[in-house]
Amino acid sequence: MRMAQAERRTGTHKSGRELRSELNDAQLETLNELERFGWQLKFVRRPLFQPSIPVVFDGDRKHYAVLEPDGTLNEHPAFTIREG
């Protein structure tokens, strides 16, 4: 029998300022432009032994994308976000 994977989310949410502090200049520049169109930085994924992945959502919360290290917007990341 497989053990259920433990939930890694802590339930505490970082402020927008704390999340933004994890972005580089190129990502911040892109985020500033996206915010003009209603997008928001919602969280930053931290996969083990890999760079952090900032995730942004559109104003309607229907679409999400990743801010790549070079500041480009990846609207088709290699993972899905569960609803909840």
MDTraj code that builds the backbone (N, CA, C; nanometers):
import mdtraj as md
import numpy as np

residues = "MET ARG MET ALA GLN ALA GLU ARG ARG THR GLY THR HIS LYS SER GLY ARG GLU LEU ARG SER GLU LEU ASN ASP ALA GLN LEU GLU THR LEU ASN GLU LEU GLU ARG PHE GLY TRP GLN LEU LYS PHE VAL ARG ARG PRO LEU PHE GLN PRO SER ILE PRO VAL VAL PHE ASP GLY ASP ARG LYS HIS TYR ALA VAL LEU GLU PRO ASP GLY THR LEU ASN GLU HIS PRO ALA PHE THR ILE ARG GLU GLY".split()
xyz = np.array([
    [0.0838, -0.1176, 0.0000],
    [0.0000, 0.0000, 0.0000],
    [0.0884, 0.1240, 0.0000],
    [0.0609, 0.2196, -0.0876],
    [0.1396, 0.3429, -0.0969],
    [0.0993, 0.4395, 0.0128],
    [0.1989, 0.5075, 0.0678],
    [0.1687, 0.6121, 0.1654],
    [0.1276, 0.7378, 0.0893],
    [0.0336, 0.8090, 0.1416],
    [-0.0081, 0.9345, 0.0796],
    [0.1048, 1.0359, 0.0897],
    [0.1228, 1.1116, -0.0155],
    [0.2268, 1.2143, -0.0152],
    [0.1863, 1.3257, 0.0798],
    [0.2774, 1.3656, 0.1654],
    [0.2487, 1.4705, 0.2638],
    [0.2308, 1.6044, 0.1948],
    [0.1374, 1.6816, 0.2430],
    [0.1146, 1.8163, 0.1905],
    [0.2319, 1.9038, 0.2307],
    [0.2935, 1.9698, 0.1334],
    [0.4111, 2.0518, 0.1616],
    [0.3762, 2.1979, 0.1814],
    [0.2568, 2.2379, 0.1445],
    [0.2181, 2.3773, 0.1650],
    [0.1964, 2.4001, 0.3136],
    [0.2389, 2.5135, 0.3612],
    [0.2330, 2.5398, 0.5043],
    [0.1066, 2.6102, 0.5482],
    [0.0308, 2.6667, 0.4554],
    [-0.0880, 2.7402, 0.4930],
    [-0.0591, 2.8866, 0.5202],
    [0.0666, 2.9221, 0.5333],
    [0.1018, 3.0624, 0.5498],
    [0.1337, 3.1185, 0.4125],
    [0.0818, 3.2360, 0.3867],
    [0.1026, 3.2985, 0.2572],
    [0.2025, 3.4120, 0.2712],
    [0.2945, 3.4182, 0.1778],
    [0.3894, 3.5287, 0.1771],
    [0.3225, 3.6513, 0.1174],
    [0.3649, 3.7660, 0.1638],
    [0.3121, 3.8904, 0.1089],
    [0.3660, 3.9102, -0.0327],
    [0.3008, 3.9988, -0.1062],
    [0.3474, 4.0304, -0.2407],
    [0.4898, 4.0807, -0.2409],
    [0.5252, 4.1579, -0.1403],
    [0.6615, 4.2115, -0.1299],
    [0.7628, 4.0983, -0.1106],
    [0.7286, 4.0007, -0.0267],
    [0.8190, 3.8877, -0.0043],
    [0.8353, 3.8040, -0.1315],
    [0.7252, 3.7822, -0.2029],
    [0.7326, 3.7064, -0.3275],
    [0.8163, 3.7809, -0.4311],
    [0.7942, 3.9100, -0.4434],
    [0.8682, 3.9909, -0.5412],
    [1.0179, 3.9906, -0.5116],
    [1.0547, 3.9801, -0.3848],
    [1.1970, 3.9811, -0.3483],
    [1.2715, 3.8593, -0.4019],
    [1.1976, 3.7578, -0.4438],
    [1.2584, 3.6360, -0.4975],
    [1.2801, 3.6437, -0.6487],
    [1.2337, 3.7517, -0.7122],
    [1.2452, 3.7661, -0.8575],
    [1.3701, 3.8446, -0.8947],
    [1.4231, 3.8147, -1.0124],
    [1.5351, 3.8940, -1.0627],
    [1.4810, 4.0165, -1.1377],
    [1.5699, 4.1021, -1.1839],
    [1.5281, 4.2268, -1.2492],
    [1.4427, 4.2030, -1.3731],
    [1.4797, 4.1058, -1.4553],
    [1.4035, 4.0780, -1.5777],
    [1.2623, 4.0301, -1.5439],
    [1.2503, 3.9438, -1.4432],
    [1.1185, 3.8955, -1.4022],
    [1.0343, 4.0083, -1.3438],
    [1.0967, 4.0949, -1.2655],
    [1.0236, 4.2085, -1.2077],
    [0.9716, 4.3025, -1.3151],
    [1.0528, 4.3254, -1.4166],
    [1.0107, 4.4135, -1.5261],
    [0.8883, 4.3561, -1.5972],
    [0.8927, 4.2259, -1.6258],
    [0.7783, 4.1609, -1.6906],
    [0.6566, 4.1637, -1.5998],
    [0.6760, 4.1355, -1.4714],
    [0.5648, 4.1370, -1.3772],
    [0.5001, 4.2750, -1.3707],
    [0.5803, 4.3784, -1.3686],
    [0.5256, 4.5148, -1.3651],
    [0.4357, 4.5408, -1.4855],
    [0.4765, 4.4941, -1.6023],
    [0.3938, 4.5105, -1.7223],
    [0.2665, 4.4266, -1.7137],
    [0.2790, 4.3044, -1.6669],
    [0.1614, 4.2170, -1.6559],
    [0.0582, 4.2718, -1.5583],
    [0.1058, 4.3315, -1.4503],
    [0.0142, 4.3863, -1.3499],
    [-0.0740, 4.4960, -1.4083],
    [-0.0263, 4.5635, -1.5094],
    [-0.1074, 4.6660, -1.5764],
    [-0.2303, 4.6047, -1.6435],
    [-0.2248, 4.4741, -1.6701],
    [-0.3342, 4.4033, -1.7360],
    [-0.4073, 4.3093, -1.6405],
    [-0.3861, 4.3262, -1.5106],
    [-0.4595, 4.2496, -1.4110],
    [-0.3952, 4.1212, -1.3633],
    [-0.2770, 4.0870, -1.4142],
    [-0.2094, 3.9658, -1.3702],
    [-0.1504, 3.9875, -1.2312],
    [-0.1365, 3.8773, -1.1550],
    [-0.0793, 3.8846, -1.0209],
    [0.0169, 3.7693, -0.9979],
    [0.1247, 3.7989, -0.9251],
    [0.2163, 3.6945, -0.8789],
    [0.1486, 3.6258, -0.7616],
    [0.1184, 3.4965, -0.7756],
    [0.0436, 3.4261, -0.6719],
    [0.1336, 3.3456, -0.5788],
    [0.2350, 3.2798, -0.6349],
    [0.3255, 3.2015, -0.5513],
    [0.4523, 3.1717, -0.6289],
    [0.5499, 3.1185, -0.5581],
    [0.6763, 3.0782, -0.6196],
    [0.6993, 2.9318, -0.5835],
    [0.7042, 2.8468, -0.6855],
    [0.7350, 2.7045, -0.6638],
    [0.8839, 2.6921, -0.6383],
    [0.9210, 2.6009, -0.5516],
    [1.0617, 2.5778, -0.5188],
    [1.0949, 2.4296, -0.5298],
    [1.1097, 2.3798, -0.6527],
    [1.1449, 2.2381, -0.6683],
    [1.2866, 2.2131, -0.6157],
    [1.3066, 2.0958, -0.5586],
    [1.4378, 2.0616, -0.5044],
    [1.5453, 2.0646, -0.6118],
    [1.6550, 2.1255, -0.5790],
    [1.7743, 2.1297, -0.6640],
    [1.7502, 2.1938, -0.8010],
    [1.6493, 2.2801, -0.8102],
    [1.6178, 2.3512, -0.9333],
    [1.5891, 2.4971, -0.9001],
    [1.5982, 2.5852, -0.9988],
    [1.5655, 2.7261, -0.9729],
    [1.4185, 2.7434, -0.9343],
    [1.3887, 2.8469, -0.8595],
    [1.2510, 2.8794, -0.8225],
    [1.1695, 2.9132, -0.9466],
    [1.0380, 2.8909, -0.9381],
    [0.9483, 2.9139, -1.0512],
    [0.8354, 3.0069, -1.0075],
    [0.8417, 3.1371, -1.0455],
    [0.7333, 3.2293, -1.0115],
    [0.6112, 3.2041, -1.1008],
    [0.4942, 3.1934, -1.0379],
    [0.3706, 3.1640, -1.1100],
    [0.2767, 3.2837, -1.0984],
    [0.2272, 3.3295, -1.2135],
    [0.1346, 3.4427, -1.2195],
    [0.0004, 3.3957, -1.2753],
    [-0.1060, 3.4633, -1.2310],
    [-0.2412, 3.4336, -1.2784],
    [-0.3007, 3.5586, -1.3390],
    [-0.3876, 3.5382, -1.4405],
    [-0.4575, 3.6521, -1.4990],
    [-0.5655, 3.7007, -1.4028],
    [-0.6239, 3.8146, -1.4332],
    [-0.7221, 3.8755, -1.3449],
    [-0.8451, 3.7901, -1.3200],
    [-0.8814, 3.7051, -1.4154],
    [-0.9989, 3.6189, -1.4008],
    [-0.9668, 3.4852, -1.3352],
    [-0.8395, 3.4628, -1.3069],
    [-0.7910, 3.3376, -1.2464],
    [-0.8211, 3.2159, -1.3339],
    [-0.8275, 3.2384, -1.4657],
    [-0.8542, 3.1289, -1.5585],
    [-0.7264, 3.0771, -1.6221],
    [-0.6233, 3.1615, -1.6280],
    [-0.4985, 3.1235, -1.6925],
    [-0.3828, 3.1528, -1.5989],
    [-0.2812, 3.0687, -1.6090],
    [-0.1604, 3.0933, -1.5325],
    [-0.0409, 3.0803, -1.6245],
    [0.0691, 3.1354, -1.5810],
    [0.1917, 3.1305, -1.6600],
    [0.3099, 3.1386, -1.5642],
    [0.4275, 3.1130, -1.6182],
    [0.5514, 3.1155, -1.5411],
    [0.6393, 3.2288, -1.5927],
    [0.7013, 3.2998, -1.5002],
    [0.8010, 3.4005, -1.5378],
    [0.9364, 3.3321, -1.5442],
    [0.9891, 3.3203, -1.6646],
    [1.1186, 3.2550, -1.6834],
    [1.2313, 3.3461, -1.6325],
    [1.3486, 3.2893, -1.6032],
    [1.4600, 3.3700, -1.5524],
    [1.4990, 3.4875, -1.6418],
    [1.4779, 3.4756, -1.7736],
    [1.5135, 3.5851, -1.8650],
    [1.4011, 3.6880, -1.8789],
    [1.2920, 3.6695, -1.8023],
    [1.1817, 3.7637, -1.8046],
    [1.0715, 3.7294, -1.9027],
    [1.0893, 3.6259, -1.9818],
    [0.9833, 3.5879, -2.0755],
    [0.8698, 3.5200, -2.0002],
    [0.7525, 3.5267, -2.0602],
    [0.6325, 3.4669, -2.0023],
    [0.6083, 3.3324, -2.0695],
    [0.6066, 3.2263, -1.9914],
    [0.5808, 3.0921, -2.0425],
    [0.4367, 3.0560, -2.0079],
    [0.3506, 3.0620, -2.1091],
    [0.2090, 3.0331, -2.0869],
    [0.1762, 2.8848, -2.0979],
    [0.2766, 2.8027, -2.1235],
    [0.2566, 2.6577, -2.1343],
    [0.3640, 2.5849, -2.0538],
    [0.3656, 2.6056, -1.9205],
    [0.4671, 2.5387, -1.8394],
    [0.4459, 2.3877, -1.8384],
    [0.5475, 2.3153, -1.7971],
    [0.5449, 2.1693, -1.7998],
    [0.4732, 2.1086, -1.6791],
    [0.3908, 2.1855, -1.6117],
    [0.3158, 2.1333, -1.4979],
    [0.1755, 2.1932, -1.4996],
    [0.0867, 2.1298, -1.4250],
    [-0.0493, 2.1815, -1.4111],
    [-0.0713, 2.2234, -1.2658],
    [-0.1614, 2.3161, -1.2480],
    [-0.1956, 2.3645, -1.1148],
    [-0.3289, 2.3037, -1.0761],
    [-0.3330, 2.2415, -0.9624],
    [-0.4601, 2.1834, -0.9193],
    [-0.5528, 2.2920, -0.8680],
    [-0.6791, 2.2717, -0.8897],
    [-0.7773, 2.3690, -0.8431],
    [-0.8045, 2.3437, -0.6959],
    [-0.8391, 2.4501, -0.6277],
    [-0.8665, 2.4257, -0.4873],
    [-0.8794, 2.5445, -0.4081],
])
top = md.Topology()
chain = top.add_chain()
for i, resn in enumerate(residues, 1):
    res = top.add_residue(resn, chain, resSeq=i)
    for name in ("N", "CA", "C"):
        top.add_atom(name, md.element.get_by_symbol(name[0]), res)
traj = md.Trajectory(xyz[None], top)
